[in-house]
Each structure stands twice: as C-alpha cells, then as structure tokens.
Amino acid sequence: MDGRTLRSEMEKQETKRDKKTKSTSYPERQLAKMLKSRPLKIPETNHHLIIGDSRRMHEIADESVHLIVTSPPYPMIELWDDLFSKMGCTDFQTMHVYLAQVWSECYRILMDGGIACINIGDALRKIDDTFQLYPNHVKVIEHCEALGFITLPYILWKKPTTRANAFLGSGFIPPNAYVTQDCEFILLFRKGQTRPFPPKDLIRYASHYTIKERNTWFSQIWQLPGARQKNRHVSRRVAAFPEEVAYRLIRMFSIIGDTVVDPFLGTGTTMKVAKETHRNSIGYEIDEKLVPVIETRLSDTDSLKPSRRRKVVEGLQISHQADTH
Ligand SMILES: C[S@@+](CC[C@H](N)C(=O)[O-])C[C@H]1O[C@@H](n2cnc3c(N)ncnc32)[C@H](O)[C@@H]1O
C-alpha cells in the first residue's frame, strides 16, 4: 500500500468514525433503549423570587439545593462602590467578608455533591497613586475553601477586546505597560463527594449533553461575548451575564427537575434559563427595582408560545424576605 492509498484509507476510516460519534453517544443510545420500556415524564417546575438579602437565606432548608449559579457584585469595581459602602464595606477585605457570608449560606443549602459556580472578575484600580490588581478570584477561593468547599478546575471566560484603549501603559516601549485583563473567572466548587445516582437513572440520561457540547463546555477557555439583552441599560447597570453562561453551567452540573439557586439574581438570567431547561429555581435580589425586569425576562421564555407566556409570570412566586433579625 503506497502513502497516498494509506492516507485515503485512513481518511475513510476517520469519516466513518466521525459519522458514528456524531450521530450517537453512549447516553443517547442508552436513553433510546430505556425509552422503549419507560415513558419519560418531564416534571413541572417552580420558580421563586425572594426580594431580600442572601446573607440569610432562611427560606431555604439545609442541603436542599443541587446547584448554585451566580455572579456577585465585584469588589473594587467602581460600579459596585455604592452598594458595598451602604453595607459598610470600604476596602478589599471587608467587601470579601460581605460576599463570604453569602458563600457560607450557599454551603449550608447545597446538598452533598452539589456544585457552586461563581462568576467573578478581578479588579484593576489606582489607590493612593498605586495602580494594582485586586485578585477577587483568589479571595473567593480562599473563603470558599475555608468553609469546606472543594475547589474544582475553573473556567476562564474570555471576552472579546474591541476597545481602542484595551492596552494599558506606555504604548510600545517597555517595561511599564500592563497585560490586558480580558478574562473573567467561572469558579467551580463542590460540597463533599460526587453525587450518587441509581444505575440507568432515566432523568439523568435525558439530561445528557452531546459530544460537541461536551468538547466545548468542558474546555477551560470559553470565548463568549458579554450579555446582549433587550433591556441593555439595566443589563449594563447590574453587569448581567449572557444566557449562554447560565445555560452551559446548568446543563453541565444539574439534571432535569433539580433546584438551582442564584443568591445575586440581578436581571434574572439564571432563573430564566433554569425555567427553559426544566429546573426549579430560587433567586434572591436585594434591589426591588429589578422586579419588573425579572418578570419581563421570564415572560420572554423562548421555548414558550406567546399565549402561554403570561401564565409563566403568574406562576412565578414573588415574596419579600421575612424580617427575622
Ligand atoms: C453582578 S449582579 C448579578 C447579575 C446577574 N447575574 C444577571 O445576569 O443579571 C449582582 C446583583 O446582586 C445584588 N445583590 C448584592 N448584594 C446582595 C445581597 N446581599 N442579597 C441579594 N442580592 C444582592 C445586586 O443588587 C445585583 O443586582
């Protein structure tokens, strides 16, 4: 067999393999088999928005939640100065002590094997003539590990840098320029050991992802643009994350019918995606002015016909946190 024949034989084999893997993966084949003997019933889901402070999530029982997907206010980023100062936090350390109270509640409500996904960016800031990095991701890891969380490999979310002034420092001459900060972190933590499931759990198999999704989602760098939402002004004001971030995390780390909590709900991205992916959700938001935005986003659930949308908002339970302190 000469080189050319061998190459074309190998190409043929590869195409065959590609076709095979593209059409069916192991869970897809298993699911098809299982569905022959058992019908799949997708459970109805509930969505609860609590206007209140997630440093005390006493509406949620211990170990009752499967997944946390969230993005807190970022310490040392000007956008959040007012919120932190209202809470009495004026420096890097105290801002992280504030967030750590929420991480502690997340640890309490997560079940054994539950996962917390925390999106955070580092801050660059000049204080007293010193320009430096405030590594928020390091502080969150330190606090979460102190609470007992197990740190898992994290994701770097790389945003496109199209701004003309993206490069900071002294132009084209060394050595005083700064590396561009174009990545945020999606930190991943687990409480305890991995979640056990009975063998051939139908709902777990029905929640599988495809080979292509697995290859993209489980790689360490995600190249995604920022949030593009209808209410751009509000999205920017609360630094909303794109639906794709919540979508991937929910599909990667929970199954249909699970409960997902976002303790910093903002415009409601996590809740909207949880609804669309058949997970229950609970969201905490301290800023009551965001309620109409959250309602609108939920009524805009892509998978629903317009005639059913109003019902979704009616189905959303909204309550104010009981004042127990
Ligand atoms: C970065 S934003 C979240 C954006 C959200 N991921 C989205 O897609 O819209 C953080 C949110 O947390 C809220 N927040 C801050 N401290 C809080 C607390 N202790 N309890 C509840 N919400 C809080 C802020 O009002 C803000 O809306």
The ligand as a Gaussian input file, in Angstrom:
#p B3LYP/6-31G(d) Opt

LIG

0 1
 C      -23.500000      41.215000      39.219000
 S      -25.194000      41.440000      39.579000
 C      -25.913000      39.918000      39.039000
 C      -26.243000      39.916000      37.575000
 C      -26.972000      38.662000      37.139000
 N      -26.086000      37.540000      37.005000
 C      -27.682000      38.924000      35.795000
 O      -27.424000      38.190000      34.816000
 O      -28.480000      39.848000      35.703000
 C      -25.255000      41.307000      41.321000
 C      -26.630000      41.523000      41.926000
 O      -26.596000      41.167000      43.318000
 C      -27.463000      42.020000      44.041000
 N      -27.073000      41.918000      45.461000
 C      -25.990000      42.437000      46.075000
 N      -25.931000      42.069000      47.366000
 C      -26.995000      41.260000      47.577000
 C      -27.464000      40.517000      48.683000
 N      -26.830000      40.548000      49.867000
 N      -28.605000      39.791000      48.553000
 C      -29.278000      39.759000      47.371000
 N      -28.864000      40.430000      46.265000
 C      -27.739000      41.162000      46.359000
 C      -27.274000      43.374000      43.387000
 O      -28.369000      44.231000      43.622000
 C      -27.135000      42.969000      41.891000
 O      -28.371000      43.031000      41.241000

